Amino acid sequence: MSRNVQRLRDHDTNPCLAETDASRQCMDDNNYRKDMCASYFLKYKNCRKFWHAIMIQRRRDGVKPNMPTADERENILKSIEGTPY
């Protein structure tokens, strides 16, 4: 695997890995008909928006790393009782 692919498949750097996999699987299952997978794309888009907002806030607050680790993200999701997207 290339370095970029490894980074995108890493749970610590990609908070929306499950949504990415689900949308790709939907595209594979539906012969790449985008209209059949609109809900998966919307869920992925909302996931990226949510974690991007958190990353921006952490950057403003001076928290490092900007993107929470997988464990931190799990705790954040538990504190808000599930996924908001």
Backbone as CSV, one residue per row, in Angstrom:
resi,resn,N_x,N_y,N_z,CA_x,CA_y,CA_z,C_x,C_y,C_z
1,MET,0.828,-1.183,0.000,0.000,0.000,0.000,0.874,1.249,0.000
2,SER,0.416,2.248,-0.725,1.168,3.500,-0.727,0.992,4.202,0.618
3,ARG,1.846,5.140,0.863,1.820,5.856,2.145,0.506,6.615,2.329
4,ASN,0.004,7.229,1.246,-1.250,7.977,1.312,-2.424,7.047,1.606
5,VAL,-2.453,5.887,0.981,-3.529,4.922,1.219,-3.472,4.429,2.657
6,GLN,-2.287,4.182,3.166,-2.144,3.745,4.559,-2.662,4.814,5.511
7,ARG,-2.387,6.067,5.216,-2.845,7.164,6.074,-4.363,7.247,6.065
8,LEU,-4.971,7.072,4.893,-6.419,7.149,4.797,-7.112,5.955,5.444
9,ARG,-6.425,4.830,5.549,-7.001,3.637,6.162,-6.718,3.557,7.660
10,ASP,-6.000,4.541,8.197,-5.651,4.556,9.612,-6.809,5.126,10.428
11,HIS,-7.234,4.400,11.465,-8.358,4.836,12.292,-8.046,6.114,13.064
12,ASP,-6.784,6.376,13.343,-6.435,7.587,14.078,-6.494,8.847,13.213
13,THR,-6.308,8.731,11.920,-6.320,9.913,11.065,-7.609,10.072,10.272
14,ASN,-8.354,9.008,10.073,-9.599,9.079,9.304,-10.778,8.708,10.200
15,PRO,-11.494,9.704,10.702,-12.603,9.402,11.603,-13.825,8.820,10.891
16,CYS,-13.875,8.922,9.587,-15.049,8.473,8.835,-14.754,7.228,8.004
17,LEU,-13.906,6.372,8.525,-13.508,5.179,7.790,-14.695,4.245,7.534
18,ALA,-15.554,4.071,8.524,-16.714,3.197,8.354,-17.659,3.747,7.287
19,GLU,-17.858,5.062,7.278,-18.741,5.677,6.290,-18.141,5.592,4.894
20,THR,-16.816,5.726,4.816,-16.129,5.588,3.533,-16.323,4.182,2.978
21,ASP,-16.093,3.192,3.821,-16.238,1.802,3.390,-17.676,1.487,2.994
22,ALA,-18.638,2.017,3.746,-20.046,1.753,3.441,-20.432,2.358,2.092
23,SER,-19.979,3.567,1.808,-20.331,4.186,0.530,-19.658,3.467,-0.641
24,ARG,-18.425,3.038,-0.442,-17.748,2.276,-1.509,-18.435,0.940,-1.745
25,GLN,-18.838,0.289,-0.669,-19.528,-0.998,-0.797,-20.863,-0.819,-1.519
26,CYS,-21.562,0.261,-1.199,-22.823,0.542,-1.873,-22.602,0.754,-3.369
27,MET,-21.562,1.504,-3.698,-21.259,1.724,-5.114,-20.932,0.414,-5.812
28,ASP,-20.175,-0.443,-5.172,-19.853,-1.748,-5.760,-21.113,-2.590,-5.949
29,ASP,-21.968,-2.603,-4.937,-23.178,-3.420,-4.985,-24.187,-2.928,-6.016
30,ASN,-24.199,-1.628,-6.284,-25.195,-1.040,-7.181,-24.619,-0.631,-8.526
31,ASN,-23.520,-1.275,-8.910,-22.933,-1.051,-10.228,-22.622,0.427,-10.486
32,TYR,-22.136,1.103,-9.441,-21.695,2.495,-9.501,-22.789,3.469,-9.937
33,ARG,-24.012,3.184,-9.507,-25.121,4.125,-9.716,-25.210,5.013,-8.483
34,LYS,-24.780,6.258,-8.634,-24.683,7.173,-7.500,-26.040,7.449,-6.852
35,ASP,-27.096,7.462,-7.658,-28.408,7.767,-7.094,-28.875,6.717,-6.089
36,MET,-28.364,5.508,-6.190,-28.737,4.436,-5.268,-28.020,4.569,-3.916
37,CYS,-26.984,5.383,-3.858,-26.152,5.467,-2.650,-26.170,6.860,-2.022
38,ALA,-27.158,7.656,-2.347,-27.206,9.037,-1.864,-27.190,9.109,-0.338
39,SER,-27.878,8.209,0.328,-27.912,8.261,1.801,-26.534,7.971,2.397
40,TYR,-25.781,7.074,1.772,-24.421,6.778,2.243,-23.513,7.983,2.055
41,PHE,-23.658,8.666,0.913,-22.849,9.850,0.648,-23.179,10.965,1.632
42,LEU,-24.458,11.123,1.946,-24.867,12.150,2.889,-24.324,11.863,4.286
43,LYS,-24.362,10.610,4.684,-23.832,10.244,5.993,-22.322,10.511,6.049
44,TYR,-21.601,10.181,4.986,-20.166,10.454,4.920,-19.895,11.956,4.990
45,LYS,-20.654,12.728,4.231,-20.473,14.174,4.206,-20.721,14.779,5.590
46,ASN,-21.767,14.331,6.262,-22.068,14.832,7.603,-20.998,14.412,8.608
47,CYS,-20.463,13.227,8.458,-19.379,12.759,9.320,-18.165,13.661,9.160
48,ARG,-17.782,13.948,7.927,-16.625,14.805,7.672,-16.851,16.207,8.236
49,LYS,-18.061,16.749,8.067,-18.365,18.075,8.604,-18.224,18.091,10.125
50,PHE,-18.775,17.078,10.787,-18.743,17.004,12.237,-17.310,16.969,12.753
51,TRP,-16.498,16.055,12.214,-15.122,15.919,12.711,-14.243,17.085,12.278
52,HIS,-14.543,17.693,11.144,-13.788,18.870,10.718,-14.040,20.024,11.690
53,ALA,-15.285,20.190,12.117,-15.615,21.247,13.077,-14.874,21.016,14.397
54,ILE,-14.805,19.783,14.836,-14.076,19.471,16.068,-12.585,19.739,15.887
55,MET,-12.059,19.386,14.731,-10.643,19.616,14.460,-10.328,21.119,14.473
56,ILE,-11.187,21.919,13.867,-10.993,23.370,13.840,-11.034,23.930,15.260
57,GLN,-11.991,23.465,16.068,-12.105,23.952,17.444,-10.874,23.581,18.268
58,ARG,-10.379,22.366,18.097,-9.179,21.943,18.820,-7.972,22.776,18.403
59,ARG,-7.886,23.101,17.126,-6.787,23.931,16.642,-6.855,25.319,17.276
60,ARG,-8.071,25.881,17.352,-8.250,27.194,17.982,-7.868,27.164,19.456
61,ASP,-8.196,26.053,20.124,-7.921,25.911,21.555,-6.473,25.511,21.836
62,GLY,-5.703,25.220,20.793,-4.305,24.844,20.959,-4.110,23.408,21.401
63,VAL,-5.106,22.557,21.160,-5.009,21.145,21.542,-4.305,20.385,20.426
64,LYS,-3.332,19.574,20.791,-2.607,18.739,19.827,-2.860,17.290,20.152
65,PRO,-3.034,16.424,19.214,-3.158,16.674,17.776,-4.513,17.306,17.456
66,ASN,-4.586,17.931,16.296,-5.831,18.600,15.904,-6.986,17.623,15.787
67,MET,-6.730,16.474,15.184,-7.764,15.446,15.066,-7.659,14.515,16.266
68,PRO,-8.751,14.324,16.990,-8.707,13.403,18.136,-8.329,11.991,17.684
69,THR,-7.658,11.267,18.554,-7.322,9.880,18.241,-8.596,9.044,18.248
70,ALA,-8.495,7.819,17.794,-9.659,6.937,17.726,-10.298,6.762,19.103
71,ASP,-9.483,6.612,20.139,-10.018,6.458,21.492,-10.731,7.720,21.963
72,GLU,-10.139,8.870,21.681,-10.772,10.128,22.059,-12.094,10.316,21.314
73,ARG,-12.112,9.966,20.034,-13.346,10.100,19.250,-14.441,9.195,19.806
74,GLU,-14.060,8.002,20.225,-15.037,7.089,20.817,-15.636,7.697,22.082
75,ASN,-14.800,8.309,22.912,-15.290,8.957,24.129,-16.182,10.154,23.812
76,ILE,-15.833,10.912,22.779,-16.650,12.060,22.376,-18.022,11.577,21.934
77,LEU,-18.061,10.527,21.134,-19.345,10.001,20.656,-20.177,9.436,21.802
78,LYS,-19.521,8.799,22.776,-20.261,8.297,23.946,-20.841,9.439,24.756
79,SER,-20.097,10.531,24.879,-20.565,11.643,25.685,-21.782,12.335,25.058
80,ILE,-21.907,12.273,23.734,-23.079,12.865,23.081,-24.108,11.807,22.710
81,GLU,-23.900,10.596,23.244,-24.835,9.482,23.100,-25.085,9.092,21.646
82,GLY,-24.040,8.664,20.970,-24.173,8.154,19.614,-23.629,9.101,18.571
83,THR,-23.777,8.699,17.334,-23.256,9.517,16.242,-24.264,10.607,15.879
84,PRO,-23.813,11.844,15.772,-24.720,12.949,15.426,-24.953,13.062,13.922
85,TYR,-24.408,12.155,13.155,-24.531,12.243,11.697,-25.178,11.011,11.132
